[in-house]
Amino acid sequence: MRLAELSRRSGVSTATIKYYLREGLLPPGRQLNTTTAEYDAEHLRRLQLVRAMIQVGGLPVATVREVLGHVDDDSLGRTLRMGAALWALPQVPEPDEDDAFVRAAHQEAGALLETLGWFNAKLLTTVSPAYRSLVVAVAAFRRLGYDWDAELLVSYAKLMHEAARLDLDNVETYPSEAEKVETAVLSAVLVEPMLQALHRLAQEEESARRYGFE
């Protein structure tokens, strides 16, 4: 398809598509002559992925470019490829390791991983943004006087492990490695907001059941 048809089918303006091409978010089309290129279904799929990450996920263009660079890096195995793509997403700042609440949060997070038998996750604690996010959140709770600990977190973690299984079951239904990694990234960008929404809806429902609407 030509650029105008790609624009029509995707709902993205030709000017925006040209911008994505310049920024490296979309691979160049097959050049027909000096002024005309041809695009295919892969361009349409990548364009829809880019739009989802920017419009729904709220990611800046530079982050999308970095994430897609890892998605396209077929020199890495699947786990490293997914991890690199996911770790390129926006993360919380580094916690203050001299803070007593942060040290306590590390202890609880480590105990949690030990209890769950998540030994692979435990090996990655020094570099994992997800582990860092957990520590920051637990430290914030404890600083406010709420003693969230490993015992309390176990039930939540088990629910999330089941969600992760569902994610990867879905990932494995796609034929190509690039699609598998793209789906894993979309799980972080789009499924996480859905899970957050479902969590809040469930809280509203459970609160009404327990306490009514008074």
Secondary structure, DSSP 8 states (H G I E B T S, - for coil): --HHHHHHHHT--HHHHHHHHHTTSS---EESSSS-EE--HHHHHHHHHHHIIIIIS---HHHHHHHHHHHT-TTS-HHHHHHHHHHTS-------TT-HHHHHHHHHHHHHHHHHT-HHHHHTTTT-HHHHHHHHHHHHHHHTT----HHHHHHHHHHHHHHHHHHHHHHTTSSSHHHHHHHHHHIIIIIHHHHHHHHHHHHHHHHHHHHTT-
